Amino acid sequence: QVQLVESGGGLVQAGGSLRLSCAASRRIFSIPTMGWYRQASGSHRELVAAITSSGSTNYADSVKGRFTISKDKAKNTMYLQMNSLKPEDTAVYYCNAVSSWWEYWGQGTQVTVSS
């Protein structure tokens, strides 16, 4: 089992920055894919960014050039650096870890961007 704990959410003005963290209860080098998802009120959960065990990344078109996903294997932590935030980035952000056999989610952290 993998426990994921997000932190770093909050209220920020448009154009500002936040860094989300996802601390994992096991060595993240062994997790094939980790990612950040978000769910705005009344909307479906959507992929924001993902990173594989080899370091390959992919991003939703809406965040390309503004968000950066990374991980620190020594700290067993994944990050999402969010710059140039927009009101439409407001959502609950979830950390995700997935392999061929299992999938785990964090509890989510709220990000609110005011205009």
FENHUPE-V714678 format. One record per pair of residues at least 4 apart in sequence whose C-alpha atoms are under 6 Angstrom apart, sorted by the first residue. I is the first residue (numbers start at 0). J is the second residue. Records with the same first field share a line. If there is no record, write none. Layout:
I: J / J
This chain:
1: 24
2: 23 / 24
3: 22 / 23 / 105
4: 21 / 22 / 105
5: 20 / 21
6: 19 / 20
7: 18 / 19
8: 108 / 109 / 110
9: 110
10: 111 / 112
11: 112
12: 112 / 113
13: 84 / 85 / 112 / 113 / 114
14: 83 / 84
15: 83 / 84
16: 81 / 82
17: 81
18: 79 / 80 / 81
19: 78 / 79
20: 77 / 78
21: 76 / 77
22: 76
23: 75 / 76
26: 75
27: 75
28: 52
31: 51 / 52 / 98
32: 50 / 51 / 96 / 97
33: 49 / 50 / 95 / 96
34: 48 / 49 / 94 / 95
35: 47 / 48 / 93 / 94
36: 45 / 46 / 47 / 92 / 93
37: 44 / 45 / 90 / 91 / 92 / 93
38: 43 / 44 / 90 / 91
39: 90
47: 58 / 59
48: 57 / 58
49: 56 / 57
50: 54 / 55 / 56
51: 55
58: 63
62: 66
65: 82
66: 80 / 81
67: 79 / 80
68: 78 / 79
69: 77 / 78
70: 76 / 77 / 78
71: 75 / 76
86: 112 / 113 / 114
89: 110 / 111 / 112
90: 110
91: 107 / 108 / 109 / 110
92: 107 / 108
93: 105 / 107
94: 104 / 105
95: 103 / 104
96: 102 / 103
97: 101 / 102
